[in-house]
Structure formats: structure tokens, C-alpha cells
Amino acid sequence: MADNDNKDLGTQGKEDSLKGKANQVAGKVQEKAGQVTGNTETEAKGKARQAGGKVQEGAGHVEQKADNVLKDNNV
């Protein structure tokens, strides 16, 4: 987290949103790979990665909104 200390919430939020999207895509690929190979563990890990990506993306949107509110109120 040390590399994020000097980023504002908006910048960090954008990065988290993009990372969340990337995790969703990677999770979908992992899930499909599990389905094709019949590996239910890989499939489940892919679904979990997608869910984590959705949470990360949502948190990024919240950070961006908070940054906008703070900027609008000159805080």
C-alpha cells in the first residue's frame, strides 16, 4: 500500500475499478477453463475471482465518488 499513499481517491479508485474489471475477465477465463477440463476446483476459483473483481470494481467507484464529493466541497 506504500505506493498508493500519494494518490488521491479518484486516481486510486480508477485503478481499483480497472483492476477489478481485469480480475473479472481473468476469473471468467479461469471458470471456462475449469468447465472445459472438467476441473470443478478451477471453475470455482474462477467464479470466486470474478466475485472479488466485482467487489474491487465497486470499491473503486465508491472511492471515485468520495473524491468527487470532497473536491466539490473543497475539502
Secondary structure, DSSP 4 states (H G I P E B T S, - for coil): -GGGTTS-HHHHHHHHHHHHHHHHHHHHHHHHHHHHHT-HHHHHHHHHHHHHHHHHHHHHHHHHHHHHHHHHTT-
